[in-house]
Amino acid sequence: MRALIQRISEAAVRVDGATVGQSGPGLLVLVCAMRGDTEAQADKLAAKIAKLRIFQDDAGKMNLSVRDIGGTALVVSQFTLAAETKGNRPGFSTAAAPDEGKALYDYFTDRLVAEGVPSEKGIFGADMKVSLINDGPITIWLDTEA
């Protein structure tokens, strides 16, 4: 699985003009299930994100996790993280099939909650409009295969 996480002051996702999920302060997690991914990889990714120390402590050092600050997460499915960019038009053949992708997306979000990170999410496969205020900005790429 792949994820792009951003430290945020706030974020929201809208579908057809209605807010379907929001978060902050905490993380915006853009997540993509890759072909062949398993629940074990979702477990690993959720645990890593919950423990990742990217929030500042009293000394100004990135030493606290989203759990440590009592933060929340907004999880948005993002199949374009699987983009293959050899040419000028990206290909997405390495992304999981939609039914598998949705199942892993839902499972991942549930695991993040189980790891102690209250989470809301977008709607898988919908035309989502995401707004956010970055904090830092801090943006980190994670891949369970890396």
N, C-alpha and C positions, 0 to 999 in steps of 0.2 A: 504494500500500500504506500501511497505517496501522500504527503501533506505539506502544505505551505501554511505556516502559522504566523500571525501578526499580533503583536502586543497592541491592545487597543484601549482607548478610553471608553469608546462605545461603538456599537455596530448594530445594524438592522438589515433584515432581508424582507423584501416586499414582493408579492406576487399579485398581479392585477390590481395594484394600488393599495393592497391591504398588507399590513405588517404581519408576517407569519412567524418571525423569530427575532430576538434581539439579545444583546449581551453588553456587559461592560460594567466596570473595568474588568479586563481579562484578556481573552483570546478570540480572534477570528480564526477558525480552522477550515481551510479549503482542503478537501480530502477526495482522493481518487482511488478506487479499487482497481487493481491491475489484473489482467488475465492470469488465472492460477492462484490468486491470493486466497488466503484461508482465514478463518476466525482467529487462529493463533497469531497471525500477523496483525490483525486488528487489535488483539489483546496487547501485543508488544508496543504498537504505536500509541494506543491510549495510555498505557503506563508511562511511556517515555514523555508524552506531552504533559501529563499530570505532574510529573516530577521535574520537568525542565526548568532550571533556575534562570529565568530571564527578567525577573522583576527586581527592582532596586531595594536593598536593605537600608537601614538608617545611615550607613556609611556611604551610600550612593553606589554600591557595587551590585551587579546582577547576581544575586545570591538567594533569591526567593522564587518559589514556584507559584503557579496560579492557585494551587491549594493553600499555600502559605499566606497569600494575601486575601483569601476568601473570595477569589474572583470567579467569573463564570465564562462559559464558552458559547460561541455561536458557530455551529458546524454546518458547512455548506458543501454539498456535493459538487465536484468540479472535475468532470471527465477530461477536460483539456489539459490537466496536469500530465496526462499520458501522451501528449503531443510528440510525434516524431517529426523532426524538422529538417530532414535531409534536403528537401526541395523548398520551394516557395509556398507550397500549400501543405499545412500540417496534416498528418494522418493520425488516426486514433485507434488503430487496430490492436494496440497493446492494452487498451482499457478493457475491463471486465464487461461481459455482456450486460445489458441493462437490468435483467432480473437478478443476476448475481451481484452487480454493483449496488443495487438498492438494498439487497439483503445485508451486504457487508457495511454499507453506509449506516443503516439502522442499528446493526450490531455494534459498530464502532462507537456510535453516539451513546448507546446504552452502556458500553464499557467505560467510556469517559465519565459518565455519571457514577458508575460503580467505583471508579477510582477517586471519587470525592470532588468532581468538578461539575457543578450544576450546569446543564447544557440545554440550549434550544437549537432548533435546526430549520433549514429551509425545506422546500418541497422537491424531492428527487425528480429530475427531468423537467421541472417547470422553467419558464423564462423568468429568472429571478433578477431583481435589482438589489444590489448589495451596496450599502453605504457604511462608511466607517470613519472614525477619527483614530489614526495611528498614534501610538504612544511611543515616542523615541525618534524616529520609527525603528522598530525592531521587527525584522522579517527573517524567518528561518525555514529552510527546506529540509524535510525529513523523508527518508525512503527506507522501508524495511529491508530492501535488498542491498542497500549501501553499507 
